[in-house]
Amino acid sequence: MSLAEGAAAAQLARRRRAAQVAADLLDLTKPKVQTLLLLITVFSMYVAGSPSPLLVLATCLGGFLSAGAAGAFNHVLDRDIDRLMRRTANRPLPSGRISVPVALAFASALALLSVLELSLLVNPLAAALSFAGLLAYVLLYTVVLKRRTPQNIVWGGVAGAVPPLVGFAAVKGAVTPLAFLLFLIVFFWTPPHFWSLSLLMREEYARAGVPMLPVVRGERETRRQILLYTVLLYAITQLPFCAGAMGPLYLAGSMVLGGLFIVGAWRLHRAPEDRWRRRAIGLYLYSLAYLALLFGTMVVDLRV
């Protein structure tokens, strides 16, 4: 190999390494998880009022930075668990591609940037709520609850339910009763959504020593709890209409979407042993579409 060829090969290797590091840092922010959170933030802003495109963009940027910081801190704190689970063993930290100091510095920088960006371009209340959501995910869920109780997802759901509060704070500069109702919807949506997935990962959680509900209480009890929380969620989603904040279009949409959710949860609850896994996957995927469609229905209802 000539000197020129060697230099070119070294430069190519550096570029590939830089691209891998960039991809791994992005992976630390959990971008797939963020997609639905940001969508709910945007829908909540349009439920709250008529925000400008620049305000929506600024709020989403701050939300991305904050949620990304929370995800990166979670990667650091859960790296020992991730090594033991097939789904997560190739993440940047357990695989050794990113070091703990680099991940901590990256997470801290994102957290600081999120607070500054939201405070300067949106408002201090939105920044404070977003940072509270970060702390709830990192401290309440990851540090305190995840390894101690099968109710970790229930109370840890506080973190995931913050986006509607941030959206309202960005548009109105306050958290209204309607914002709190949206918070409750996301809060009660979280258990059936996540438990549907955790059913499929019971063996991996057990191997890692994480007391998820299917590990501690078993698959049958988890399926029962999913059904109970889905029925409770249906009741909560009727409150915006009962409070006079939403009209008949939302009522019809929430009833149809919620009814389908209950049917799916009932089918999972009653499924024979050779079918429940497929129904759990279906319910998990439906729950993703459900939340987006429900919040989208709110926006349409207020504009027709």
Secondary structure, 3 states (H helix, E strand, C coil): CCHHHHHHHHHHHHHHHHHHHHHHHHHHCCHHHHHHHHHHHHHHHHHHCCCCHHHHHHHHHHHHHHHHHHHHHHHHHCHHHHHHCCCCCCCCCCCCCCCHHHHHHHHHHHHHHHHHHHHHHCCHHHHHHHHHHHHHHHHHHHHHHCCCCCCHHHHHHHHHCCHHHHHHHHHHCCCCHHHHHHHHHHHHHHHHHHHHHHHHCHHHHHHHCCCCHHHHHCHHHHHHHHHHHHHHHHHHHCHHHHCCCCCHHHHHHHHHHHHHHHHHHHHHHHCCCCCHHHHHHHHHHHHHHHHHHHHHHHHHHCCC
